[in-house]
Amino acid sequence: MKRYRIVHVLAFLATSALVMPRCAYGQVVDYSSFESLYGQPITVNATGTPQRSSDVPANMTIITAEEIRQSGSRNIPEIISRVPGLDILRSSVNMYDLGVRGYQQPFQPRLLVLIDGRQVFNDDYSRTEWGNLPVNVDDIRQIEVIKGANSALFGSNAAGGVINIITYSPLYDNNKTANVSYGTQNTKSGDATFTQHLGEWGGVKVSAGAMGGDNFDTSKPPGESRFDNKPQHQYASSNGVFGLNSDLKANFEVTYSNSKQEGADLGYNLQNSVDTNYSIRGGFSWQTPYGLVINNNYFNHDYELADFSLTPHLNSLVDLYTSSLEDQFRIGKENTFRLAIEYRRKSINQSADNSVVQPQNDKLDDDVYAASATWLWQINDKLSWTNAARVDHSAIHEGGTLDPNSFVKDYDHSINAFSGNSGLVYRAADLDTFRLTYGRGIQLPSMIQNGVWFATPIVPGVVVNVEGNPALKPTIIDNYEFNYERGLPDIGSTVKWSVYYETSKDSISPPRPISSSFINGNVWLLEQALNVGDSHSIGSEIELMGKSQNGFRWDASYSWASVSDAQAVANTLGYEESTPVSHFRVLLGYTTGPWELDTNGQLVTSKDMLRNFQGTSYVNTPTAGYTSLSARIGYKLTDEFTLSLSGTNLAQAYTQNSPYPAIERQVFLGLTGHF
Amino acid sequence: MGNSGQAGRLCMRNMLMLTVFALSLIVSMPSLAATDKADLLVSMKILPLLAKKITGPTSFAIIYNPADTGSSEEAKGIKAILEGNFETPGNIKLISVLVPVNNLGLIADSRMAILTSGLKDYYEEISKISIGKNILTMSTDLACVRAGKCVIGIVSKPMVDIYYSKAAADTANIVFSQIFTLLAKQM
């Protein structure tokens, strides 16, 4: 009978093609109680079921609030780069990209980034504006770093990895904190978070902060010195969770953020940009006899004014509306299911407020319908098997009017994409966990790559005509991975080892010259993004981390990666050359009385990255291997206040970690209060 | 040829049985151990995950077998821990009560109970009374949970694991947050 029922459920899953969990919980989960109960961080975001990171059917590392504080950094990419396999590409004070297991490129499209389950990954160029996140670093409970293709578990564009930033809950936590800091580059920053509980039935949290300073004074190549936006960031956010009754909780969130920066752009040039984002969100979680039902709705609005090498003052307006509904339930003792449906509407409108770029009235709309399902089968006390699948149907429409000179006459098209994950987790003994996973991830073409049109005269008689390409296929990433994790209680440590093989099919290039034609006496150079071929990677990571009773902590790791590109991929994306083969990390820390001392030393081997100078010449630029050293000294003045001195890139005054301008040493003095 | 084939199959079957036996040893459940402070700390951390919160002075029954010296000593040890410098969630103030299994009537005012070792033969009896009084029963003996006689099974070492009997919880009308029931291993 039981078997019959399971077969029915499977049939239902197959026929309805439902698959697609997301991190829809938002802040209705009492992480504090779970973490306290299990003595280690818990995630609810991989399968919907609360799990220890070691039980998740994916390669997940959880960076805790304590580790964030001890890092001394107020930049999230720097904090994340402690995880083996994560490589940072920093091109200015506040312009970052993160590559997962290599695959470094500006405007990183393979990494999905979420804050409390809300996407902050921007669909315009498919990238994350790390310098413009509306979050206070001191309000982050944990950062979940998931490596490998996980689209079926986390959503499309979780192609190479996922970063899920979880902040403290206004209902279950009572985070009240403030920080001010001052440092080199005349950097000044201030952040504060205030939580107010409304009896036992609700809570509201408000965060706000600002940062400003000077650029690094490193020299720039001729012609790029105009890219000199001083780094700035302001943000404010508020969210609340309310228990309407014991079974129903509602949540809301509004955010605003604004930033100014210079740094690497999609075309491997430098750029100036100003970004203004806001979001509105609401949803509920409802415990029903039919399972835990979660609804999540949000609207993101992103406005960017960018000054690219060839395209000055280009305005991009991107809207994303998302609505999802999921149900999580158990059948029998061993089977947990999550079924979800999701609707997303993305739209982009670009214009130019100058006389150089030919202003257009093109507007691209993308309606995405997705369905997903996850099945977690606890086969026995030691062995679990998770399977997930997701279907995305993307219907793209031209919503504006195209210029008669447009090479593409019709942008309307659709894309269907299927992603899946399967993971066996075997806890062979209390201290040993084996994990075998497969993931098929989807990197959908960005809105720009799909169908936006703009033409820019670069010299008299020559017009660069960048157009979307409706024939683009999504990049499919297949990831095969084996992990082993063992607790070593005698030395208070855990050792983790992973080995993986990954293929990326139909990689998508940035817009590149395709053809030329004569129109009205001008030469028009057509540039489009293309599917340029495949790439393969193989690699391994090993990490030993732990702490002792007498205040010492350590985290030493080595990651090795080897990427192999098809020729066209090498020429246009350069994944193979841009992946450092070896990356060593050693983090050491010590706490004694009111003092905390932490250091983070890294050694990265050489790499070559594509670089574009003034938009016309792509050059494979060698970057020598480098070392970096970060450190923090903290002193607890009182129960509430901590004074800290922290610094990055301390080993030398300038660190050349990419073909972009060198990174300068930074030192900060900060005062943090927890109330 | 036929004999060797048969011998081969026999050998294969023995190998298979050996493998199954070895695997069954590996995946066997954690065994019963006396309740210690770590288990009690875990038991306290489950309380905030109840749908109906426990607050203020709360009677906590320690059920033991007076005929079993080990069980009696364990019960005394638990009481000493609870009455020592023991951290409880929120504003819960525990009032520990020793309840011999031959006098289960003493359990009446308790909201929760922990079972010591040496009670295997009394699970049915304890369950009948605790269910009727909506008492949250916890034990480090997972057999009690597996039999649906205890609501919660606790393993605190080397890693925390929580086991949960939905049948026992439903019968005793004890409701946890739904996310907890997804996290705890159901038996």
Contacts between the chains, C-beta under 8 A, distances in Angstrom:
chain1	res1	chain2	res2	distance
A	29	B	179	6.1
A	30	B	48	7.1
A	30	B	49	7.3
A	30	B	177	7.2
A	30	B	179	7.6
A	33	B	45	6.8
A	33	B	48	4.6
A	33	B	49	5.7
A	34	B	49	8.0
A	34	B	179	7.9
A	34	B	180	7.9
A	34	B	183	6.7
A	36	B	45	5.1
A	37	B	42	6.6
A	37	B	45	4.0
A	37	B	46	6.5
A	37	B	49	7.4
A	37	B	160	6.5
A	37	B	162	7.2
A	38	B	159	7.8
A	38	B	160	4.8
A	39	B	159	7.7
A	39	B	160	5.5
A	42	B	183	7.4
A	44	B	179	6.8
A	48	B	182	7.7
A	49	B	182	4.7
A	49	B	183	6.8
A	50	B	179	5.6
A	50	B	180	7.7
A	50	B	182	6.0
A	50	B	183	3.8
A	51	B	183	7.4
A	52	B	159	7.8
A	200	B	53	7.7
A	246	B	51	5.4
A	246	B	52	7.6
A	287	B	177	7.6
A	287	B	178	4.4
A	291	B	178	7.7
A	292	B	178	4.6
A	292	B	179	6.9
A	292	B	182	7.4
A	328	B	182	6.8
A	330	B	181	7.5
A	330	B	182	6.9
A	330	B	186	7.1
A	333	B	166	7.6
A	333	B	186	4.1
A	333	B	187	6.6
A	334	B	186	7.8
A	336	B	182	6.1
A	378	B	185	6.9
A	380	B	27	5.3
A	381	B	27	6.1
A	381	B	29	6.0
A	381	B	185	6.8
A	382	B	26	7.0
A	382	B	27	4.4
A	383	B	27	7.0
A	428	B	26	6.2
A	429	B	26	7.1
A	430	B	158	4.7
A	430	B	159	6.2
A	431	B	158	6.2
A	487	B	158	6.7
A	487	B	159	7.8
A	489	B	158	6.4
